[in-house]
């Protein structure tokens, strides 16, 4: 039996600065006990066994490859439910209130897993830190899922309170079986300095390189699996462009179909600006359903249990399913569970496959990045997308050998399962391939731009108010292309259709005249950067 003590959680002591550091999809409001003037009984605190962080770190087996996650906490099995723990009190309106506190001394953070979870229609659950400075909830019937389980994001500190409000009409219907408490022995929130951070040659996603991929950055999430930063994933668009929360990651990130129902997807886990010590407000979604997966190209497509709200500021990345090697690609990911990073490759991709020794595996299922120009990938990066210059996904990371070889040097290769292969799993149509889900209306599209659910006119073929316009003078023999913007242009790049940069210039003007005499007739992509916007536009060159 774990030790217990009493604690009085007083009403009316809610800090003015209360916010949710990792706000899970919830339905607002405040716990009933936060009302002023209430007279509530002290509640039991379940004291968990004290853990030795140094011993846990020594015992931990370091991840040998990118196929392993990054462990941040120790799983503690428990059995707490509405009958054997906490206290019940009957309220003046006939409702009942159940509260329980848990403390795991010295933990940097706590997160919870319920193996049996059901909130009836008129009731709700809140979870908050003992000092009430961080709050999750309310969780309601809308948080129930087909698996009957539930997992939370992390709350900082070593003590939390669970508070379940049972409406009179829901008497006896709620089920809360708390089966696992994760004691964070690494500082996920960096309050005591950096823990197990990614290697030194990684680059913060909000430094200048990341500024070139503003939309793609917003599509990337960290995947938590109980006590580990398991993998990275990417929200991905479909041809209906309806904001359905499909998420692309790696097949090897998933052991069982049911496991994904306990995943927690963390958005905006990144610095506020380049190498900043402060981080953005994070948001998270609990649980998903596995739609499709395959080992050959190591892809998995999930459907999140909830759709990100406007506060998440998410973006659904576009894709390119053509089997065409491109140059100039980036990977945006969470190496070793760290804040969001970006890695760049300027070389042409090689068509390859993951396991040359397995003769049963088909060939050319992967894109090979022979080495990174900037950054690397690590454990926890698995499943992260490889983006072309149009911020479209061409593959997702299975693994590799990339590593830092010095303060700013890097080396080693990485393999990304091709969207081109996963589209039909070779030549196998059906639900277990990307085509079924990402082109549900059968357009046959080979490429698709990204989708921003809270902005109009996103993507390469749609201009926003501040976007760049491109005019090609129709006069025969006129090789000048004029680019005009309603803001000062700071730089521009011109890429071939396969992503190779053929021209790059830094300027300070709202009008550019580009001599295209040395370009062959065809389609090119121009990338225009103003102070606040990056816009892609097609250039049709005809001589």
C-alpha positions in Angstrom: 0.0 0.0 0.0 1.2 3.5 -0.8 1.3 6.0 2.0 -1.4 8.6 2.5 -1.6 11.9 4.1 -4.2 14.7 4.3 -4.1 17.9 2.4 -6.6 20.8 2.4 -7.1 22.2 -1.1 -8.7 25.5 -0.3 -11.2 27.2 -2.5 -10.6 30.6 -3.9 -6.8 30.3 -4.1 -6.6 30.1 -7.9 -3.5 32.0 -9.1 -4.2 34.8 -11.5 -1.5 33.5 -13.7 -3.1 30.0 -14.1 -2.9 28.6 -17.5 -2.4 25.1 -19.1 1.2 24.6 -20.1 0.1 21.8 -22.3 -3.5 22.4 -22.9 -5.3 19.2 -23.9 -8.4 19.3 -26.0 -10.9 20.2 -23.4 -14.1 22.1 -22.8 -13.2 25.0 -20.6 -14.6 26.1 -17.3 -13.2 25.7 -13.8 -13.4 22.9 -11.2 -16.3 23.2 -8.9 -14.0 23.3 -5.9 -12.5 26.6 -7.1 -15.7 28.5 -6.2 -15.3 30.9 -3.4 -16.9 30.4 -0.1 -17.1 26.6 -0.3 -16.5 24.5 2.8 -15.0 21.2 1.6 -13.3 18.4 3.5 -9.5 17.8 3.3 -8.6 15.1 0.8 -6.3 12.1 0.9 -3.0 12.3 -0.9 -1.7 9.1 -2.3 2.1 9.1 -1.7 4.0 7.1 -4.2 7.3 5.4 -3.4 10.3 7.8 -3.6 12.4 7.3 -6.7 16.1 7.9 -7.1 16.7 9.9 -10.3 20.4 9.2 -10.5 19.8 5.5 -10.3 17.0 5.7 -13.0 19.4 7.5 -15.3 22.1 4.9 -14.8 19.7 2.0 -15.3 18.3 3.5 -18.5 19.5 1.9 -21.7 20.3 4.6 -24.2 18.3 4.4 -27.4 20.5 2.6 -29.9 18.8 3.9 -33.0 16.1 6.3 -34.2 13.6 3.4 -34.0 13.6 3.8 -30.2 11.9 6.6 -28.4 13.4 9.0 -25.8 12.4 8.0 -22.2 11.6 10.9 -19.8 9.7 9.1 -17.0 9.2 6.0 -14.9 5.9 4.2 -15.2 4.4 3.4 -11.8 1.5 0.9 -11.9 -1.4 1.9 -9.6 -5.0 1.0 -9.1 -7.0 4.0 -8.1 -10.7 4.4 -9.0 -13.8 6.2 -7.8 -14.4 3.5 -5.1 -11.1 2.8 -3.5 -9.4 6.2 -3.5 -10.3 9.8 -2.9 -13.3 11.2 -1.1 -16.9 11.8 -2.2 -19.0 14.8 -1.0 -22.6 15.6 -1.8 -23.2 19.1 -3.0 -26.2 21.4 -2.3 -27.5 20.9 -5.8 -27.7 17.1 -5.4 -24.5 16.5 -7.5 -21.5 14.8 -6.1 -17.8 15.8 -6.1 -14.9 13.3 -6.0 -11.4 14.5 -5.4 -8.1 12.7 -5.0 -4.5 14.0 -4.8 -1.4 12.1 -5.9 2.2 13.0 -5.0 5.4 11.4 -6.4 8.1 13.3 -4.5 10.7 15.0 -6.6 9.1 14.4 -10.0 9.7 17.1 -12.6 6.3 16.2 -14.1 3.4 13.8 -13.8 1.2 12.3 -16.5 -1.6 9.8 -16.2 -3.0 6.7 -18.0 -6.5 5.4 -17.4 -7.2 1.9 -18.5 -10.9 2.4 -18.1 -12.4 5.8 -18.7 -15.9 7.0 -19.1 -17.4 10.4 -18.5 -21.2 10.5 -18.6 -23.1 13.2 -20.6 -23.6 15.8 -17.8 -20.4 15.4 -15.7 -16.8 16.4 -16.1 -13.2 15.8 -14.9 -10.4 18.3 -14.1 -6.8 17.6 -13.3 -4.6 20.3 -11.8 -1.4 20.9 -9.9 -1.6 21.1 -6.1 -0.9 24.8 -6.1 -3.6 25.3 -8.9 -1.2 27.0 -11.2 -1.7 24.5 -14.0 -5.0 23.1 -15.1 -6.3 20.4 -17.5 -10.0 20.2 -18.4 -12.8 20.0 -18.4 -12.8 16.5 -19.8 -16.3 15.5 -20.8 -18.2 12.8 -22.6 -16.6 14.1 -25.8 -13.3 12.8 -24.6 -14.6 9.2 -24.4 -13.2 6.8 -27.1 -13.9 3.4 -28.5 -11.0 1.8 -26.5 -12.4 3.1 -23.2 -9.0 4.5 -22.1 -7.5 7.9 -21.7 -4.0 9.4 -21.3 -3.0 12.9 -20.3 -0.2 15.3 -21.3 2.4 16.3 -18.7 1.7 18.6 -15.7 4.8 20.1 -14.1 5.7 19.3 -10.5 5.3 16.3 -8.2 1.7 16.6 -6.9 -1.7 16.8 -8.7 -5.4 16.7 -7.9 -8.1 14.9 -9.8 -11.6 16.3 -9.4 -14.7 14.6 -10.9 -18.0 16.4 -10.8 -20.9 14.0 -11.1 -24.2 15.5 -12.1 -27.4 14.1 -10.4 -28.7 12.5 -13.5 -25.3 10.7 -14.0 -25.2 9.1 -10.6 -23.0 6.0 -10.5 -22.3 6.1 -14.3 -18.8 7.5 -14.4 -15.7 5.2 -14.6 -12.2 6.4 -13.7 -9.6 3.7 -13.3 -6.2 5.2 -13.0 -3.7 2.5 -14.0 -0.4 4.3 -14.5 1.3 7.4 -13.1 4.4 8.5 -14.9 7.1 10.1 -12.7 9.1 12.4 -14.8 12.8 12.1 -13.9 13.9 14.3 -16.8 12.9 17.9 -16.9 10.6 18.1 -19.9 9.8 21.7 -19.1 13.4 22.8 -18.7 12.7 24.4 -15.4 16.0 23.1 -13.9 18.1 23.4 -17.0 18.1 21.2 -20.1 17.6 17.5 -19.8 19.1 15.0 -22.3 18.9 17.6 -25.0 19.5 16.9 -28.7 23.0 17.0 -30.0 24.9 20.2 -30.5 24.7 20.4 -34.3 20.9 20.5 -34.3 19.2 23.8 -35.3 16.3 25.4 -33.6 13.2 25.4 -35.9 12.6 29.0 -35.2 16.1 30.2 -36.4 16.5 31.6 -39.9 16.4 28.3 -41.7 13.1 27.5 -40.1 11.8 30.9 -41.1 11.9 29.6 -44.7 9.3 26.9 -43.9 6.7 28.7 -41.8 3.8 26.5 -42.7 5.5 23.2 -42.5 6.7 23.9 -39.0 3.1 24.3 -37.8 2.2 20.8 -39.1 4.8 18.9 -36.9 4.0 17.3 -33.6 5.7 15.4 -30.8 4.2 12.0 -30.0 4.2 10.9 -26.4 3.7 7.3 -25.5 3.1 7.1 -21.8 6.7 7.6 -20.5 8.6 8.4 -23.7 8.8 10.9 -26.4 8.2 8.2 -28.9 8.3 9.8 -32.3 7.5 12.8 -34.4 4.5 13.2 -36.8 3.0 15.5 -39.3 -0.6 16.7 -39.9 -1.3 16.1 -43.6 -3.8 17.4 -46.0 -6.3 15.5 -48.2 -8.0 16.4 -51.5 -11.2 17.3 -49.8 -9.2 19.9 -47.8 -11.7 19.7 -44.9 -9.1 19.7 -42.1 -9.6 16.1 -41.2 -6.9 15.5 -38.6 -4.8 12.8 -40.5 -1.3 12.4 -39.0 1.6 10.8 -40.9 4.3 9.0 -38.9 6.4 5.8 -39.0 5.0 2.3 -38.8 7.7 1.2 -36.4 6.5 3.9 -33.9 3.4 1.6 -33.2 3.5 -1.8 -31.6 -0.2 -2.5 -31.5 -3.3 -1.0 -33.1 -4.8 -0.2 -29.6 -1.6 1.5 -28.5 -2.3 4.6 -30.6 -5.4 5.3 -28.5 -3.0 6.2 -25.6 -0.7 8.5 -27.6 -0.6 12.1 -26.7 0.1 14.5 -29.6 1.9 17.7 -28.5 1.7 20.8 -30.7 3.9 23.9 -30.6 6.6 22.3 -28.5 9.2 24.8 -29.6 11.1 28.0 -28.6 9.4 31.3 -29.0 12.3 32.5 -31.2 15.7 31.3 -32.3 17.5 29.4 -29.4 15.2 31.1 -26.9 15.0 29.8 -23.3 11.3 30.4 -23.4 8.8 28.2 -25.1 5.5 28.7 -26.8 2.3 27.6 -25.2 1.8 23.9 -26.0 -1.4 22.2 -26.9 -2.1 18.5 -27.0 -4.7 15.9 -28.2 -5.2 12.6 -26.6 -5.6 9.4 -28.6 -6.0 8.4 -32.2 -7.1 5.6 -34.5 -4.8 3.7 -36.8 -6.0 3.9 -40.4 -3.2 2.4 -42.5 0.3 1.1 -42.0 3.0 -0.9 -43.9 6.5 -2.1 -43.1 8.0 -1.8 -46.6 8.0 2.1 -46.6 7.5 2.2 -42.8 4.5 4.5 -42.9 1.5 4.8 -40.6 -1.5 7.1 -41.0 -3.5 8.0 -37.9 -6.7 9.9 -37.3 -6.5 12.0 -34.2 -9.4 11.8 -31.8 -10.0 15.5 -32.0 -9.5 18.3 -34.5 -7.1 21.0 -33.5 -8.8 24.3 -32.6 -7.8 27.8 -33.8 -5.6 28.2 -30.7 -3.3 25.4 -32.0 -2.5 27.5 -35.1 -1.9 24.2 -37.0 -1.3 23.6 -40.7 -2.0 20.5 -42.8 1.0 19.9 -44.9 0.7 19.2 -48.6 2.3 16.3 -50.4 4.0 15.2 -53.6 3.5 11.5 -54.4 5.5 11.5 -57.6 8.5 9.2 -57.6 10.8 12.1 -58.6 14.1 12.7 -56.7 14.2 16.3 -55.5 17.0 18.6 -54.2 16.8 21.0 -51.3 14.8 19.2 -48.6 14.3 19.7 -44.9 13.2 17.5 -42.0 11.4 19.1 -39.1 11.3 17.0 -36.0 11.7 16.5 -32.2 15.1 14.8 -31.7 15.5 13.1 -28.3 12.2 14.6 -27.3 13.7 18.1 -27.6 12.0 21.2 -28.8 11.3 21.4 -32.5 14.4 21.3 -34.8 15.1 21.5 -38.5 17.6 19.7 -40.7 18.5 20.7 -44.3 19.8 18.7 -47.2 20.7 20.5 -50.4 21.7 17.4 -52.4 19.6 15.4 -54.8 17.8 12.5 -53.0 18.8 9.0 -53.9 16.2 6.3 -54.5 16.9 3.5 -52.0 15.4 1.0 -49.6 15.8 0.4 -45.9 16.9 -3.2 -45.6 19.2 -4.3 -48.4 19.7 -7.7 -46.7 16.0 -8.6 -46.7 15.4 -10.0 -50.1 11.6 -10.2 -49.5 11.5 -6.4 -49.3 10.9 -4.5 -52.6 13.5 -2.0 -53.8 13.3 1.7 -54.1 10.8 2.2 -51.3 12.8 5.0 -49.6 14.5 8.3 -50.2 18.1 8.4 -49.0 19.6 11.6 -47.6 23.3 10.8 -47.9 24.2 13.5 -45.4 22.8 16.6 -43.9 24.1 20.1 -44.6 22.6 21.4 -41.4 21.3 19.5 -38.4 20.8 15.7 -38.0 18.1 13.4 -36.7 18.0 11.3 -33.5 15.8 9.0 -31.5 12.4 10.7 -31.3 12.8 12.0 -34.9 11.3 8.9 -36.4 8.2 9.5 -38.4 9.0 13.1 -39.1 8.3 14.4 -42.6 10.8 15.2 -45.3 9.6 18.4 -47.0 10.5 19.7 -50.5 10.9 23.5 -51.2 7.1 23.8 -51.6 6.6 22.6 -48.0 5.1 19.3 -49.4 5.8 16.0 -47.8 7.7 13.5 -49.9 8.5 10.9 -47.2 8.7 10.1 -43.5 11.8 9.1 -41.4 12.5 5.4 -40.7 16.0 5.8 -39.4 19.6 6.1 -40.2 23.1 6.8 -39.1 23.2 10.7 -38.9 25.0 12.1 -35.9 27.0 15.1 -34.9 30.7 14.9 -35.5 31.6 18.2 -33.8 30.1 21.4 -32.6 28.7 22.3 -36.0 29.6 19.3 -38.1 27.4 16.3 -39.0 27.6 13.1 -40.9 25.8 9.9 -41.7 22.8 9.0 -43.8 19.0 8.8 -43.2 16.2 6.9 -44.9 12.7 8.2 -45.5 9.8 6.0 -46.7 8.5 7.4 -49.9 5.0 8.9 -50.2 5.3 7.6 -53.8 5.5 4.0 -52.5 3.0 4.3 -49.6 0.4 5.8 -51.9 -0.6 2.4 -53.1 1.9 0.2 -51.1 3.5 -0.7 -54.3 0.6 -1.7 -56.5 -1.8 -2.7 -53.7 -4.9 -0.5 -53.6 -7.3 -0.4 -50.7 -7.7 1.1 -47.3 -4.2 0.2 -46.2 -2.5 2.8 -48.4 -2.3 6.6 -48.4 -4.4 7.0 -51.6 -7.6 5.7 -49.9 -7.4 8.4 -47.2 -5.6 11.3 -48.8 -7.5 11.3 -52.1 -10.9 10.1 -50.9 -12.7 11.7 -53.9 -10.5 10.1 -56.5 -9.0 13.2 -58.1 -5.8 11.4 -59.1 -3.8 14.4 -58.0 -0.1 13.8 -58.0 0.6 16.8 -55.7 -1.4 18.8 -53.2 -0.7 22.0 -51.5 -1.0 22.5 -47.8 -4.2 23.7 -46.1 -4.6 26.3 -43.3 -8.0 26.0 -41.8 -8.0 29.5 -40.4 -6.7 31.4 -43.4 -8.0 31.9 -46.9 -5.9 31.7 -50.0 -3.0 29.5 -48.7 -0.8 27.4 -51.0 1.2 28.0 -54.1 -1.7 28.8 -56.4 -3.5 31.1 -54.0 -2.3 34.6 -53.1 -3.1 36.4 -49.8 -3.4 40.1 -49.5 0.4 40.5 -48.8 1.4 37.9 -51.3 3.8 38.4 -54.3 2.4 38.7 -57.8 4.3 37.5 -60.8 3.9 39.0 -64.3 5.5 37.6 -67.4 5.5 40.0 -70.3 3.9 38.4 -73.3 6.1 40.2 -75.9 7.9 37.7 -78.2 11.6 37.5 -77.3 11.2 39.4 -74.0 13.2 37.4 -71.4 12.4 39.7 -68.5 10.1 38.5 -65.7 8.9 41.2 -63.4 8.0 40.3 -59.9 6.0 42.9 -57.9 5.0 42.8 -54.3 3.0 45.2 -52.1 5.8 44.9 -49.5 9.5 45.1 -49.7 11.0 41.9 -51.0 14.1 40.8 -49.0 15.2 37.8 -51.0 14.1 35.4 -53.7 15.0 32.0 -55.0 14.2 30.2 -58.2 13.9 26.4 -58.2 13.5 23.8 -60.9 10.4 21.7 -60.7 12.4 19.0 -58.8 13.6 21.5 -56.2 17.1 22.4 -57.4 17.9 26.0 -56.5 19.3 27.7 -59.6 19.2 31.4 -58.6 19.2 33.1 -55.2 19.5 36.8 -54.4 19.1 39.1 -51.5 17.6 42.5 -52.4 15.5 45.3 -50.8 12.9 46.4 -53.3 9.2 45.8 -54.1 10.0 45.2 -57.7 12.4 42.7 -59.3 13.4 42.3 -62.9 14.8 38.9 -63.6 16.5 38.0 -66.9 15.5 34.5 -67.8 17.6 34.3 -71.0 19.7 31.5 -69.5 16.7 29.4 -68.4 15.1 26.8 -70.6 11.4 27.0 -71.4 9.4 25.2 -68.7 7.9 25.5 -65.3 9.9 26.9 -62.4 9.1 27.8 -58.8 10.0 31.2 -57.3 10.1 31.6 -53.5 9.7 35.3 -52.4 10.4 36.4 -48.9 9.2 39.7 -47.5 9.7 40.7 -43.8 6.6 38.8 -42.7 5.7 36.5 -45.5 7.1 33.7 -47.7 5.2 33.0 -50.9 5.7 30.4 -53.6 4.6 31.1 -57.1 4.9 29.2 -60.4 6.9 30.7 -63.2 6.0 29.7 -66.7 9.1 30.5 -68.9 8.5 30.6 -72.6 11.1 31.8 -75.1 
